[in-house]
Amino acid sequence: MKERMLLVLSDHENHNQKEIIKKLNDFYQYRSNFVHGNLDIYIPSELILEREEHESYAKKLMQTEELAFKVLIATLQKMINEGWHSFNFTTTFHGK
């Protein structure tokens, strides 16, 4: 999944590839923690909203959502610009 997201973002992000890879690794780790139940889920309440750990949690959540949104928008832009109705990824292994 990370490799596919990198392909989509590499044309749209102004950052170098190492920065994109770091963001994708962070995104993937967050996703993995969520899916496998290793991420605490905070329910907003006055007691929690004022705590520093909630601020850190909310910041990470927003960064993750922002990256997912960028991937979605970049994918849609590519599809529109190329006139595609669908797409797929292929993995190749070449030798000489």
SVG drawing of the C-alpha trace seen along z (x, -y; Angstrom):
<svg xmlns="http://www.w3.org/2000/svg" viewBox="-18 -22 39 33">
<polyline fill="none" stroke="black" stroke-width="0.4" points="0.0,0.0 2.8,-2.4 4.5,-1.9 1.2,-2.7 0.6,-5.8 4.1,-7.0 3.4,-6.6 0.3,-8.7 1.9,-11.4 5.2,-11.7 3.7,-13.8 1.8,-16.1 4.0,-16.7 6.6,-19.4 8.7,-17.6 11.5,-15.2 10.9,-11.5 12.4,-10.9 9.9,-13.3 7.0,-11.6 8.2,-8.1 8.5,-9.3 4.9,-10.6 3.7,-7.4 5.5,-5.3 3.9,-7.4 0.5,-7.1 0.8,-3.4 1.9,-2.9 -1.1,-4.9 -3.4,-2.9 -1.9,0.4 -2.3,-0.6 -5.9,-1.5 -6.8,1.6 -5.1,4.0 -6.5,2.3 -3.3,0.8 -4.5,-2.8 -6.4,-4.5 -9.6,-6.1 -10.5,-9.2 -14.1,-10.2 -14.3,-14.0 -15.2,-15.3 -14.3,-18.4 -11.9,-16.4 -10.0,-15.0 -10.0,-17.9 -7.8,-20.0 -5.2,-17.4 -1.9,-17.4 -2.3,-13.8 -5.5,-14.6 -3.8,-17.5 -1.1,-15.1 -3.7,-12.5 -5.8,-15.1 -2.7,-16.5 -1.7,-13.0 -5.2,-12.2 -5.4,-15.4 -2.0,-14.7 -3.2,-11.2 -6.5,-12.4 -4.7,-15.1 -2.4,-12.6 -5.3,-10.3 -7.1,-13.3 -4.1,-14.2 -3.8,-10.7 -7.5,-10.7 -7.3,-14.1 -4.1,-13.2 -5.7,-10.0 -8.9,-11.8 -6.8,-14.5 -4.7,-11.9 -7.8,-10.0 -9.5,-13.2 -6.4,-14.4 -5.8,-11.1 -9.4,-10.4 -9.4,-7.2 -12.6,-5.5 -10.6,-3.1 -7.0,-2.2 -4.9,0.6 -1.3,1.0 1.1,3.6 4.3,4.8 7.1,5.9 10.4,7.7 12.9,7.3 16.2,8.8 18.8,8.6"/>
</svg>
